[in-house]
């Protein structure tokens, strides 16, 4: 048995990684919509991640991570545009237009997240109770896999395969539900 000691810095790092991973695709999509070229969007995204980590202690609540990260990303886009303007001596879009686009994209992104959540809840409702309990134990309660495998009467490998099939079922349900609406 291995004893792991989580230092406060490790806990902070793990908390940041969990939150960032959960929201990375929407942050990247947000930046990508504000920055035309993919390469430039990648540069802005890298700077955004660095700032998010440096200022992570300023985050008031984990529930606010998405909104907070969008705000950081917005400032990084504006900073990038300012630097670009210095290099090119003129902007194609003004800062005011970028601000308006950022606000609109943030609202659209929140709406998409609500729609995704509704689809997920619909599809979770179609699963068997035991399947929902397994997912909840694994993702919400963060129970360890060997204990979960034992709890559900499966080998560790069998448990992973079962979870994989449940996720496939959710994915197929979500695809069908999204196509139907």
C-alpha positions in Angstrom: 0.0 0.0 0.0 1.4 3.4 -1.0 0.9 6.4 1.3 0.5 9.6 -0.6 0.7 12.9 1.1 -0.9 15.8 -0.7 0.8 19.1 0.0 -1.2 22.2 -0.3 0.6 23.0 -3.5 -0.3 19.6 -4.9 -3.9 20.0 -3.9 -4.0 23.5 -5.6 -2.4 22.0 -8.7 -4.9 19.1 -8.8 -7.8 21.4 -8.2 -6.6 23.7 -11.0 -6.1 20.8 -13.5 -9.5 19.4 -12.7 -11.3 22.8 -13.3 -9.2 23.7 -16.3 -9.7 20.3 -17.9 -13.4 20.5 -17.4 -13.6 23.9 -19.2 -10.6 23.8 -21.6 -12.7 23.1 -24.7 -15.1 26.0 -24.1 -12.2 28.4 -23.2 -10.4 27.4 -26.4 -13.6 27.8 -28.5 -14.1 31.2 -26.9 -10.6 32.3 -27.8 -10.8 30.8 -31.2 -13.9 32.8 -32.1 -12.2 36.0 -31.1 -8.9 35.3 -32.8 -9.0 34.6 -36.5 -5.8 32.5 -37.1 -5.5 29.2 -35.4 -1.8 29.8 -34.6 -2.6 33.1 -33.0 -5.4 31.5 -31.0 -3.0 28.8 -29.7 -0.6 31.5 -28.6 -3.4 33.5 -26.8 -4.6 30.2 -25.3 -1.1 29.4 -23.9 -0.8 32.9 -22.4 -4.3 32.5 -21.0 -3.4 29.3 -19.2 -0.3 30.8 -17.7 -2.3 33.8 -16.4 -5.0 31.4 -15.1 -2.4 29.5 -13.1 -0.6 32.5 -11.8 -3.9 34.1 -10.7 -5.6 30.9 -9.5 -5.5 32.0 -5.9 -7.8 34.9 -6.8 -10.6 32.6 -7.9 -13.4 33.0 -5.4 -15.3 29.8 -6.0 -14.8 26.7 -8.2 -18.3 27.3 -9.6 -17.0 30.7 -11.0 -14.0 29.1 -12.8 -15.6 29.2 -16.3 -16.7 32.8 -16.1 -13.4 33.9 -14.5 -11.4 32.1 -17.2 -13.4 33.7 -19.9 -12.6 37.1 -18.4 -8.9 36.3 -18.3 -9.1 35.0 -21.9 -10.8 38.2 -23.0 -8.0 40.4 -21.5 -5.4 38.2 -23.2 -7.2 38.5 -26.5 -7.3 42.3 -26.1 -3.6 42.3 -25.1 -2.8 40.2 -28.2 -4.8 42.6 -30.4 -3.0 45.6 -28.9 0.3 44.0 -29.6 -0.8 43.1 -33.1 -1.9 46.7 -33.7 1.5 48.0 -32.7 3.1 45.6 -35.2 0.7 46.3 -38.0 -0.1 49.9 -37.0 -3.8 49.3 -37.6 -6.6 47.0 -36.3 -9.1 45.4 -38.5 -11.7 45.4 -35.7 -11.8 47.9 -32.9 -11.4 47.0 -29.3 -15.1 47.9 -28.8 -16.1 45.4 -31.4 -13.9 42.8 -29.8 -15.5 43.5 -26.4 -19.0 43.2 -27.9 -18.1 39.9 -29.6 -16.6 38.6 -26.4 -19.8 39.4 -24.4 -22.0 37.8 -27.1 -19.8 34.7 -27.3 -19.8 34.3 -23.5 -23.6 34.4 -23.5 -23.8 31.9 -26.3 -21.3 29.6 -24.6 -23.4 29.7 -21.4 -26.5 28.8 -23.4 -24.7 25.9 -25.0 -23.5 24.7 -21.7 -27.1 24.7 -20.4 -28.2 22.8 -23.4 -25.4 20.2 -22.9 -26.4 19.9 -19.3 -30.1 19.3 -20.2 -29.1 16.6 -22.8 -26.8 14.9 -20.2 -29.6 14.9 -17.6 -32.1 13.5 -20.1 -29.6 10.7 -21.1 -28.6 10.0 -17.5 -32.3 9.5 -16.8 -32.4 6.7 -19.4 -29.7 4.7 -17.7 -30.3 2.0 -15.2 -30.1 3.0 -11.6 -26.9 0.9 -11.1 -25.3 2.6 -14.1 -26.1 6.1 -12.8 -24.8 5.1 -9.3 -21.5 3.9 -10.8 -21.0 7.1 -12.8 -21.9 9.2 -9.8 -19.5 7.2 -7.5 -16.7 7.5 -10.1 -17.0 11.2 -11.1 -18.8 13.0 -8.4 -17.6 11.1 -5.3 -14.2 10.4 -6.9 -14.1 6.9 -5.3 -11.1 4.8 -6.4 -11.6 2.3 -9.1 -10.6 -0.9 -7.2 -13.1 -0.1 -4.5 -15.8 0.7 -7.1 -15.1 -2.5 -9.0 -15.5 -4.5 -5.8 -18.7 -2.6 -4.9 -20.3 -3.4 -8.2 -19.0 -7.0 -8.3 -16.6 -6.6 -11.2 -12.9 -6.9 -11.8 -11.0 -3.6 -12.3 -10.7 -4.4 -16.0 -14.4 -5.4 -16.2 -15.4 -2.2 -14.3 -13.5 0.0 -16.8 -15.1 -1.8 -19.7 -18.5 -1.4 -18.1 -18.0 2.3 -17.6 -16.7 2.6 -21.2 -20.0 1.0 -22.4 -22.1 3.3 -20.2 -20.3 6.3 -21.6 -20.8 5.1 -25.2 -24.5 4.7 -24.4 -24.6 8.3 -23.0 -22.8 9.5 -26.1 -25.2 7.8 -28.5 -28.2 9.1 -26.5 -26.8 12.6 -26.6 -26.2 12.4 -30.3 -29.7 11.2 -31.0 -31.3 13.8 -28.6 -29.3 16.6 -30.2 -30.3 15.5 -33.7 -33.9 15.3 -32.7 -34.1 18.9 -31.3 
